Amino acid sequence: MNNIKIKVKDQFEVENVAVALIRKVNDSETPLFKRIEHIEIEGEILLPNMELLYENPKNGRIYRFIEVDSA
């Protein structure tokens, strides 16, 4: 598994940078957002829900994947 930096947005459209743990798969057709095992943002590890969103139960924010961070 690899760690990469990604951009996510919360439900208020505020953009943040998170670290994503990416699963390795044999199928090169699988999109990146479906290979994310979990994200880490503000020191919290968040797992995806059925809609592939990441909810932080401590502050109620819900994040969605936007793109890989190029910075």
PDB file with one MODEL, atoms N, CA, C and O in Angstrom:
MODEL        1
ATOM      1  N   MET A   1       0.843  -1.181   0.000  1.00  0.00           N
ATOM      2  CA  MET A   1       0.000   0.000   0.000  1.00  0.00           C
ATOM      3  C   MET A   1       0.885   1.240   0.000  1.00  0.00           C
ATOM      4  O   MET A   1       1.976   1.246   0.570  1.00  0.00           O
ATOM      5  N   ASN A   2       0.398   2.272  -0.641  1.00  0.00           N
ATOM      6  CA  ASN A   2       1.138   3.528  -0.754  1.00  0.00           C
ATOM      7  C   ASN A   2       0.364   4.661  -0.110  1.00  0.00           C
ATOM      8  O   ASN A   2      -0.866   4.643  -0.065  1.00  0.00           O
ATOM      9  N   ASN A   3       1.096   5.649   0.390  1.00  0.00           N
ATOM     10  CA  ASN A   3       0.489   6.876   0.894  1.00  0.00           C
ATOM     11  C   ASN A   3       0.678   7.971  -0.147  1.00  0.00           C
ATOM     12  O   ASN A   3       1.774   8.146  -0.679  1.00  0.00           O
ATOM     13  N   ILE A   4      -0.390   8.706  -0.437  1.00  0.00           N
ATOM     14  CA  ILE A   4      -0.300   9.855  -1.329  1.00  0.00           C
ATOM     15  C   ILE A   4      -1.075  11.016  -0.713  1.00  0.00           C
ATOM     16  O   ILE A   4      -1.969  10.806   0.106  1.00  0.00           O
ATOM     17  N   LYS A   5      -0.731  12.234  -1.110  1.00  0.00           N
ATOM     18  CA  LYS A   5      -1.481  13.407  -0.677  1.00  0.00           C
ATOM     19  C   LYS A   5      -2.615  13.641  -1.672  1.00  0.00           C
ATOM     20  O   LYS A   5      -2.424  13.593  -2.887  1.00  0.00           O
ATOM     21  N   ILE A   6      -3.804  13.895  -1.118  1.00  0.00           N
ATOM     22  CA  ILE A   6      -4.973  14.156  -1.960  1.00  0.00           C
ATOM     23  C   ILE A   6      -5.660  15.433  -1.484  1.00  0.00           C
ATOM     24  O   ILE A   6      -5.431  15.898  -0.367  1.00  0.00           O
ATOM     25  N   LYS A   7      -6.497  15.984  -2.339  1.00  0.00           N
ATOM     26  CA  LYS A   7      -7.343  17.115  -1.964  1.00  0.00           C
ATOM     27  C   LYS A   7      -8.741  16.576  -1.689  1.00  0.00           C
ATOM     28  O   LYS A   7      -9.261  15.749  -2.438  1.00  0.00           O
ATOM     29  N   VAL A   8      -9.336  17.055  -0.610  1.00  0.00           N
ATOM     30  CA  VAL A   8     -10.706  16.704  -0.257  1.00  0.00           C
ATOM     31  C   VAL A   8     -11.466  17.990   0.030  1.00  0.00           C
ATOM     32  O   VAL A   8     -10.873  19.016   0.363  1.00  0.00           O
ATOM     33  N   LYS A   9     -12.785  17.921  -0.104  1.00  0.00           N
ATOM     34  CA  LYS A   9     -13.650  19.043   0.268  1.00  0.00           C
ATOM     35  C   LYS A   9     -14.640  18.551   1.300  1.00  0.00           C
ATOM     36  O   LYS A   9     -15.100  17.410   1.247  1.00  0.00           O
ATOM     37  N   ASP A  10     -14.968  19.432   2.248  1.00  0.00           N
ATOM     38  CA  ASP A  10     -15.987  19.074   3.228  1.00  0.00           C
ATOM     39  C   ASP A  10     -17.352  19.548   2.746  1.00  0.00           C
ATOM     40  O   ASP A  10     -17.480  20.100   1.653  1.00  0.00           O
ATOM     41  N   GLN A  11     -18.367  19.327   3.573  1.00  0.00           N
ATOM     42  CA  GLN A  11     -19.732  19.669   3.158  1.00  0.00           C
ATOM     43  C   GLN A  11     -19.943  21.174   3.001  1.00  0.00           C
ATOM     44  O   GLN A  11     -20.965  21.602   2.465  1.00  0.00           O
ATOM     45  N   PHE A  12     -18.984  21.981   3.466  1.00  0.00           N
ATOM     46  CA  PHE A  12     -19.068  23.434   3.327  1.00  0.00           C
ATOM     47  C   PHE A  12     -18.218  23.927   2.155  1.00  0.00           C
ATOM     48  O   PHE A  12     -18.015  25.130   1.988  1.00  0.00           O
ATOM     49  N   GLU A  13     -17.714  22.964   1.329  1.00  0.00           N
ATOM     50  CA  GLU A  13     -16.885  23.237   0.150  1.00  0.00           C
ATOM     51  C   GLU A  13     -15.515  23.818   0.521  1.00  0.00           C
ATOM     52  O   GLU A  13     -14.879  24.471  -0.307  1.00  0.00           O
ATOM     53  N   VAL A  14     -15.056  23.587   1.758  1.00  0.00           N
ATOM     54  CA  VAL A  14     -13.721  24.000   2.172  1.00  0.00           C
ATOM     55  C   VAL A  14     -12.741  22.914   1.753  1.00  0.00           C
ATOM     56  O   VAL A  14     -12.916  21.743   2.093  1.00  0.00           O
ATOM     57  N   GLU A  15     -11.709  23.307   1.014  1.00  0.00           N
ATOM     58  CA  GLU A  15     -10.737  22.351   0.505  1.00  0.00           C
ATOM     59  C   GLU A  15      -9.628  22.121   1.528  1.00  0.00           C
ATOM     60  O   GLU A  15      -9.134  23.066   2.144  1.00  0.00           O
ATOM     61  N   ASN A  16      -9.243  20.863   1.703  1.00  0.00           N
ATOM     62  CA  ASN A  16      -8.180  20.471   2.624  1.00  0.00           C
ATOM     63  C   ASN A  16      -7.273  19.472   1.927  1.00  0.00           C
ATOM     64  O   ASN A  16      -7.642  18.873   0.917  1.00  0.00           O
ATOM     65  N   VAL A  17      -6.077  19.303   2.484  1.00  0.00           N
ATOM     66  CA  VAL A  17      -5.159  18.274   2.002  1.00  0.00           C
ATOM     67  C   VAL A  17      -5.171  17.144   3.019  1.00  0.00           C
ATOM     68  O   VAL A  17      -5.111  17.386   4.225  1.00  0.00           O
ATOM     69  N   ALA A  18      -5.249  15.915   2.537  1.00  0.00           N
ATOM     70  CA  ALA A  18      -5.260  14.730   3.394  1.00  0.00           C
ATOM     71  C   ALA A  18      -4.240  13.732   2.848  1.00  0.00           C
ATOM     72  O   ALA A  18      -3.807  13.829   1.700  1.00  0.00           O
ATOM     73  N   VAL A  19      -3.871  12.785   3.686  1.00  0.00           N
ATOM     74  CA  VAL A  19      -3.014  11.684   3.245  1.00  0.00           C
ATOM     75  C   VAL A  19      -3.906  10.462   3.078  1.00  0.00           C
ATOM     76  O   VAL A  19      -4.661  10.106   3.983  1.00  0.00           O
ATOM     77  N   ALA A  20      -3.815   9.823   1.919  1.00  0.00           N
ATOM     78  CA  ALA A  20      -4.637   8.646   1.627  1.00  0.00           C
ATOM     79  C   ALA A  20      -3.762   7.406   1.553  1.00  0.00           C
ATOM     80  O   ALA A  20      -2.683   7.425   0.961  1.00  0.00           O
ATOM     81  N   LEU A  21      -4.240   6.334   2.160  1.00  0.00           N
ATOM     82  CA  LEU A  21      -3.591   5.034   2.032  1.00  0.00           C
ATOM     83  C   LEU A  21      -4.272   4.319   0.878  1.00  0.00           C
ATOM     84  O   LEU A  21      -5.477   4.071   0.920  1.00  0.00           O
ATOM     85  N   ILE A  22      -3.496   3.984  -0.165  1.00  0.00           N
ATOM     86  CA  ILE A  22      -4.034   3.421  -1.397  1.00  0.00           C
ATOM     87  C   ILE A  22      -3.752   1.929  -1.467  1.00  0.00           C
ATOM     88  O   ILE A  22      -2.615   1.493  -1.285  1.00  0.00           O
ATOM     89  N   ARG A  23      -4.803   1.141  -1.733  1.00  0.00           N
ATOM     90  CA  ARG A  23      -4.667  -0.309  -1.935  1.00  0.00           C
ATOM     91  C   ARG A  23      -4.060  -0.603  -3.289  1.00  0.00           C
ATOM     92  O   ARG A  23      -4.381   0.059  -4.276  1.00  0.00           O
ATOM     93  N   LYS A  24      -3.185  -1.591  -3.341  1.00  0.00           N
ATOM     94  CA  LYS A  24      -2.676  -2.058  -4.631  1.00  0.00           C
ATOM     95  C   LYS A  24      -3.665  -3.084  -5.166  1.00  0.00           C
ATOM     96  O   LYS A  24      -4.124  -3.961  -4.435  1.00  0.00           O
ATOM     97  N   VAL A  25      -3.987  -2.964  -6.447  1.00  0.00           N
ATOM     98  CA  VAL A  25      -4.896  -3.921  -7.085  1.00  0.00           C
ATOM     99  C   VAL A  25      -4.280  -4.379  -8.398  1.00  0.00           C
ATOM    100  O   VAL A  25      -3.469  -3.673  -8.997  1.00  0.00           O
ATOM    101  N   ASN A  26      -4.668  -5.552  -8.830  1.00  0.00           N
ATOM    102  CA  ASN A  26      -4.162  -6.083 -10.096  1.00  0.00           C
ATOM    103  C   ASN A  26      -4.875  -5.466 -11.291  1.00  0.00           C
ATOM    104  O   ASN A  26      -4.346  -5.457 -12.403  1.00  0.00           O
ATOM    105  N   ASP A  27      -6.070  -4.954 -11.060  1.00  0.00           N
ATOM    106  CA  ASP A  27      -6.881  -4.389 -12.131  1.00  0.00           C
ATOM    107  C   ASP A  27      -6.520  -2.915 -12.320  1.00  0.00           C
ATOM    108  O   ASP A  27      -6.836  -2.094 -11.459  1.00  0.00           O
ATOM    109  N   SER A  28      -5.879  -2.572 -13.407  1.00  0.00           N
ATOM    110  CA  SER A  28      -5.483  -1.180 -13.651  1.00  0.00           C
ATOM    111  C   SER A  28      -6.675  -0.295 -14.002  1.00  0.00           C
ATOM    112  O   SER A  28      -6.534   0.926 -14.076  1.00  0.00           O
ATOM    113  N   GLU A  29      -7.833  -0.884 -14.218  1.00  0.00           N
ATOM    114  CA  GLU A  29      -9.040  -0.136 -14.564  1.00  0.00           C
ATOM    115  C   GLU A  29      -9.741   0.450 -13.335  1.00  0.00           C
ATOM    116  O   GLU A  29     -10.599   1.321 -13.478  1.00  0.00           O
ATOM    117  N   THR A  30      -9.392  -0.011 -12.140  1.00  0.00           N
ATOM    118  CA  THR A  30     -10.044   0.452 -10.917  1.00  0.00           C
ATOM    119  C   THR A  30      -9.659   1.902 -10.649  1.00  0.00           C
ATOM    120  O   THR A  30      -8.472   2.206 -10.526  1.00  0.00           O
ATOM    121  N   PRO A  31     -10.635   2.804 -10.556  1.00  0.00           N
ATOM    122  CA  PRO A  31     -10.318   4.218 -10.322  1.00  0.00           C
ATOM    123  C   PRO A  31      -9.687   4.433  -8.941  1.00  0.00           C
ATOM    124  O   PRO A  31      -9.928   3.674  -8.003  1.00  0.00           O
ATOM    125  N   LEU A  32      -8.887   5.473  -8.848  1.00  0.00           N
ATOM    126  CA  LEU A  32      -8.160   5.766  -7.616  1.00  0.00           C
ATOM    127  C   LEU A  32      -9.098   5.914  -6.424  1.00  0.00           C
ATOM    128  O   LEU A  32      -8.808   5.376  -5.355  1.00  0.00           O
ATOM    129  N   PHE A  33     -10.212   6.625  -6.574  1.00  0.00           N
ATOM    130  CA  PHE A  33     -11.083   6.878  -5.432  1.00  0.00           C
ATOM    131  C   PHE A  33     -11.662   5.593  -4.839  1.00  0.00           C
ATOM    132  O   PHE A  33     -12.044   5.575  -3.669  1.00  0.00           O
ATOM    133  N   LYS A  34     -11.733   4.517  -5.629  1.00  0.00           N
ATOM    134  CA  LYS A  34     -12.223   3.240  -5.119  1.00  0.00           C
ATOM    135  C   LYS A  34     -11.127   2.421  -4.450  1.00  0.00           C
ATOM    136  O   LYS A  34     -11.414   1.421  -3.791  1.00  0.00           O
ATOM    137  N   ARG A  35      -9.872   2.836  -4.614  1.00  0.00           N
ATOM    138  CA  ARG A  35      -8.748   2.118  -4.024  1.00  0.00           C
ATOM    139  C   ARG A  35      -8.279   2.743  -2.704  1.00  0.00           C
ATOM    140  O   ARG A  35      -7.335   2.242  -2.094  1.00  0.00           O
ATOM    141  N   ILE A  36      -8.915   3.817  -2.259  1.00  0.00           N
ATOM    142  CA  ILE A  36      -8.513   4.478  -1.017  1.00  0.00           C
ATOM    143  C   ILE A  36      -8.992   3.650   0.170  1.00  0.00           C
ATOM    144  O   ILE A  36     -10.191   3.459   0.371  1.00  0.00           O
ATOM    145  N   GLU A  37      -8.037   3.168   0.948  1.00  0.00           N
ATOM    146  CA  GLU A  37      -8.329   2.368   2.150  1.00  0.00           C
ATOM    147  C   GLU A  37      -8.863   3.263   3.266  1.00  0.00           C
ATOM    148  O   GLU A  37      -9.877   2.947   3.888  1.00  0.00           O
ATOM    149  N   HIS A  38      -8.176   4.383   3.518  1.00  0.00           N
ATOM    150  CA  HIS A  38      -8.621   5.386   4.472  1.00  0.00           C
ATOM    151  C   HIS A  38      -7.872   6.683   4.194  1.00  0.00           C
ATOM    152  O   HIS A  38      -6.891   6.696   3.451  1.00  0.00           O
ATOM    153  N   ILE A  39      -8.342   7.780   4.798  1.00  0.00           N
ATOM    154  CA  ILE A  39      -7.625   9.048   4.709  1.00  0.00           C
ATOM    155  C   ILE A  39      -7.271   9.493   6.121  1.00  0.00           C
ATOM    156  O   ILE A  39      -7.925   9.122   7.095  1.00  0.00           O
ATOM    157  N   GLU A  40      -6.223  10.295   6.201  1.00  0.00           N
ATOM    158  CA  GLU A  40      -5.849  10.903   7.476  1.00  0.00           C
ATOM    159  C   GLU A  40      -5.869  12.404   7.292  1.00  0.00           C
ATOM    160  O   GLU A  40      -5.183  12.954   6.430  1.00  0.00           O
ATOM    161  N   ILE A  41      -6.675  13.062   8.126  1.00  0.00           N
ATOM    162  CA  ILE A  41      -6.800  14.514   8.069  1.00  0.00           C
ATOM    163  C   ILE A  41      -6.896  15.039   9.494  1.00  0.00           C
ATOM    164  O   ILE A  41      -7.667  14.530  10.307  1.00  0.00           O
ATOM    165  N   GLU A  42      -6.100  16.068   9.785  1.00  0.00           N
ATOM    166  CA  GLU A  42      -6.056  16.677  11.117  1.00  0.00           C
ATOM    167  C   GLU A  42      -5.796  15.633  12.201  1.00  0.00           C
ATOM    168  O   GLU A  42      -6.348  15.717  13.298  1.00  0.00           O
ATOM    169  N   GLY A  43      -4.944  14.641  11.884  1.00  0.00           N
ATOM    170  CA  GLY A  43      -4.578  13.619  12.857  1.00  0.00           C
ATOM    171  C   GLY A  43      -5.601  12.519  13.057  1.00  0.00           C
ATOM    172  O   GLY A  43      -5.397  11.640  13.895  1.00  0.00           O
ATOM    173  N   GLU A  44      -6.688  12.541  12.319  1.00  0.00           N
ATOM    174  CA  GLU A  44      -7.751  11.541  12.443  1.00  0.00           C
ATOM    175  C   GLU A  44      -7.741  10.620  11.222  1.00  0.00           C
ATOM    176  O   GLU A  44      -7.640  11.086  10.087  1.00  0.00           O
ATOM    177  N   ILE A  45      -7.846   9.319  11.460  1.00  0.00           N
ATOM    178  CA  ILE A  45      -7.957   8.348  10.381  1.00  0.00           C
ATOM    179  C   ILE A  45      -9.442   8.096  10.127  1.00  0.00           C
ATOM    180  O   ILE A  45     -10.182   7.698  11.027  1.00  0.00           O
ATOM    181  N   LEU A  46      -9.862   8.336   8.881  1.00  0.00           N
ATOM    182  CA  LEU A  46     -11.275   8.217   8.516  1.00  0.00           C
ATOM    183  C   LEU A  46     -11.447   7.146   7.443  1.00  0.00           C
ATOM    184  O   LEU A  46     -10.747   7.145   6.430  1.00  0.00           O
ATOM    185  N   LEU A  47     -12.379   6.244   7.679  1.00  0.00           N
ATOM    186  CA  LEU A  47     -12.692   5.176   6.725  1.00  0.00           C
ATOM    187  C   LEU A  47     -13.829   5.619   5.812  1.00  0.00           C
ATOM    188  O   LEU A  47     -14.673   6.415   6.225  1.00  0.00           O
ATOM    189  N   PRO A  48     -13.868   5.116   4.573  1.00  0.00           N
ATOM    190  CA  PRO A  48     -14.953   5.496   3.667  1.00  0.00           C
ATOM    191  C   PRO A  48     -16.266   4.813   4.050  1.00  0.00           C
ATOM    192  O   PRO A  48     -16.275   3.692   4.560  1.00  0.00           O
ATOM    193  N   ASN A  49     -17.379   5.516   3.793  1.00  0.00           N
ATOM    194  CA  ASN A  49     -18.695   4.889   3.979  1.00  0.00           C
ATOM    195  C   ASN A  49     -19.172   4.325   2.638  1.00  0.00           C
ATOM    196  O   ASN A  49     -18.402   4.289   1.677  1.00  0.00           O
ATOM    197  N   MET A  50     -20.404   3.895   2.564  1.00  0.00           N
ATOM    198  CA  MET A  50     -20.934   3.269   1.339  1.00  0.00           C
ATOM    199  C   MET A  50     -20.919   4.220   0.143  1.00  0.00           C
ATOM    200  O   MET A  50     -20.813   3.770  -0.998  1.00  0.00           O
ATOM    201  N   GLU A  51     -21.023   5.516   0.383  1.00  0.00           N
ATOM    202  CA  GLU A  51     -21.010   6.505  -0.694  1.00  0.00           C
ATOM    203  C   GLU A  51     -19.598   6.997  -0.991  1.00  0.00           C
ATOM    204  O   GLU A  51     -19.421   7.950  -1.750  1.00  0.00           O
ATOM    205  N   LEU A  52     -18.577   6.344  -0.388  1.00  0.00           N
ATOM    206  CA  LEU A  52     -17.171   6.725  -0.530  1.00  0.00           C
ATOM    207  C   LEU A  52     -16.902   8.137  -0.020  1.00  0.00           C
ATOM    208  O   LEU A  52     -16.076   8.864  -0.572  1.00  0.00           O
ATOM    209  N   LEU A  53     -17.613   8.512   1.041  1.00  0.00           N
ATOM    210  CA  LEU A  53     -17.375   9.758   1.763  1.00  0.00           C
ATOM    211  C   LEU A  53     -16.694   9.413   3.078  1.00  0.00           C
ATOM    212  O   LEU A  53     -16.770   8.276   3.544  1.00  0.00           O
ATOM    213  N   TYR A  54     -16.033  10.390   3.670  1.00  0.00           N
ATOM    214  CA  TYR A  54     -15.267  10.174   4.895  1.00  0.00           C
ATOM    215  C   TYR A  54     -15.788  11.112   5.968  1.00  0.00           C
ATOM    216  O   TYR A  54     -15.627  12.329   5.867  1.00  0.00           O
ATOM    217  N   GLU A  55     -16.419  10.544   7.008  1.00  0.00           N
ATOM    218  CA  GLU A  55     -17.023  11.358   8.057  1.00  0.00           C
ATOM    219  C   GLU A  55     -16.181  11.312   9.318  1.00  0.00           C
ATOM    220  O   GLU A  55     -15.780  10.243   9.779  1.00  0.00           O
ATOM    221  N   ASN A  56     -15.920  12.498   9.870  1.00  0.00           N
ATOM    222  CA  ASN A  56     -15.203  12.598  11.134  1.00  0.00           C
ATOM    223  C   ASN A  56     -16.245  12.716  12.249  1.00  0.00           C
ATOM    224  O   ASN A  56     -16.917  13.742  12.353  1.00  0.00           O
ATOM    225  N   PRO A  57     -16.387  11.689  13.078  1.00  0.00           N
ATOM    226  CA  PRO A  57     -17.411  11.727  14.125  1.00  0.00           C
ATOM    227  C   PRO A  57     -17.127  12.756  15.216  1.00  0.00           C
ATOM    228  O   PRO A  57     -18.040  13.152  15.940  1.00  0.00           O
ATOM    229  N   LYS A  58     -15.875  13.194  15.342  1.00  0.00           N
ATOM    230  CA  LYS A  58     -15.536  14.164  16.396  1.00  0.00           C
ATOM    231  C   LYS A  58     -16.011  15.569  16.072  1.00  0.00           C
ATOM    232  O   LYS A  58     -16.442  16.296  16.967  1.00  0.00           O
ATOM    233  N   ASN A  59     -15.939  15.966  14.793  1.00  0.00           N
ATOM    234  CA  ASN A  59     -16.361  17.327  14.460  1.00  0.00           C
ATOM    235  C   ASN A  59     -17.532  17.360  13.473  1.00  0.00           C
ATOM    236  O   ASN A  59     -18.010  18.440  13.126  1.00  0.00           O
ATOM    237  N   GLY A  60     -18.002  16.190  13.016  1.00  0.00           N
ATOM    238  CA  GLY A  60     -19.164  16.122  12.139  1.00  0.00           C
ATOM    239  C   GLY A  60     -18.897  16.463  10.685  1.00  0.00           C
ATOM    240  O   GLY A  60     -19.829  16.492   9.882  1.00  0.00           O
ATOM    241  N   ARG A  61     -17.657  16.720  10.329  1.00  0.00           N
ATOM    242  CA  ARG A  61     -17.355  17.064   8.933  1.00  0.00           C
ATOM    243  C   ARG A  61     -17.350  15.820   8.060  1.00  0.00           C
ATOM    244  O   ARG A  61     -16.928  14.742   8.476  1.00  0.00           O
ATOM    245  N   ILE A  62     -17.829  16.002   6.845  1.00  0.00           N
ATOM    246  CA  ILE A  62     -17.886  14.926   5.862  1.00  0.00           C
ATOM    247  C   ILE A  62     -17.040  15.365   4.677  1.00  0.00           C
ATOM    248  O   ILE A  62     -17.258  16.433   4.105  1.00  0.00           O
ATOM    249  N   TYR A  63     -16.073  14.531   4.317  1.00  0.00           N
ATOM    250  CA  TYR A  63     -15.130  14.858   3.252  1.00  0.00           C
ATOM    251  C   TYR A  63     -15.368  13.980   2.032  1.00  0.00           C
ATOM    252  O   TYR A  63     -15.798  12.832   2.145  1.00  0.00           O
ATOM    253  N   ARG A  64     -15.075  14.555   0.846  1.00  0.00           N
ATOM    254  CA  ARG A  64     -15.119  13.767  -0.390  1.00  0.00           C
ATOM    255  C   ARG A  64     -13.828  14.034  -1.162  1.00  0.00           C
ATOM    256  O   ARG A  64     -13.278  15.135  -1.139  1.00  0.00           O
ATOM    257  N   PHE A  65     -13.369  12.994  -1.841  1.00  0.00           N
ATOM    258  CA  PHE A  65     -12.142  13.052  -2.633  1.00  0.00           C
ATOM    259  C   PHE A  65     -12.339  13.974  -3.822  1.00  0.00           C
ATOM    260  O   PHE A  65     -13.363  13.902  -4.502  1.00  0.00           O
ATOM    261  N   ILE A  66     -11.363  14.843  -4.081  1.00  0.00           N
ATOM    262  CA  ILE A  66     -11.408  15.739  -5.239  1.00  0.00           C
ATOM    263  C   ILE A  66     -10.380  15.311  -6.280  1.00  0.00           C
ATOM    264  O   ILE A  66     -10.724  14.994  -7.419  1.00  0.00           O
ATOM    265  N   GLU A  67      -9.103  15.307  -5.869  1.00  0.00           N
ATOM    266  CA  GLU A  67      -8.030  14.972  -6.802  1.00  0.00           C
ATOM    267  C   GLU A  67      -6.739  14.712  -6.042  1.00  0.00           C
ATOM    268  O   GLU A  67      -6.656  14.963  -4.840  1.00  0.00           O
ATOM    269  N   VAL A  68      -5.736  14.209  -6.747  1.00  0.00           N
ATOM    270  CA  VAL A  68      -4.416  14.033  -6.155  1.00  0.00           C
ATOM    271  C   VAL A  68      -3.790  15.413  -6.018  1.00  0.00           C
ATOM    272  O   VAL A  68      -3.888  16.238  -6.926  1.00  0.00           O
ATOM    273  N   ASP A  69      -3.145  15.664  -4.877  1.00  0.00           N
ATOM    274  CA  ASP A  69      -2.502  16.954  -4.620  1.00  0.00           C
ATOM    275  C   ASP A  69      -1.197  16.988  -5.382  1.00  0.00           C
ATOM    276  O   ASP A  69      -0.333  16.135  -5.179  1.00  0.00           O
ATOM    277  N   SER A  70      -1.045  17.966  -6.258  1.00  0.00           N
ATOM    278  CA  SER A  70       0.156  18.057  -7.095  1.00  0.00           C
ATOM    279  C   SER A  70       1.280  18.838  -6.424  1.00  0.00           C
ATOM    280  O   SER A  70       2.384  18.907  -6.963  1.00  0.00           O
ATOM    281  N   ALA A  71       1.022  19.416  -5.279  1.00  0.00           N
ATOM    282  CA  ALA A  71       2.060  20.218  -4.597  1.00  0.00           C
ATOM    283  C   ALA A  71       3.076  19.364  -3.896  1.00  0.00           C
ATOM    284  O   ALA A  71       4.005  19.888  -3.282  1.00  0.00           O
TER     285      ALA A  71
ENDMDL
END
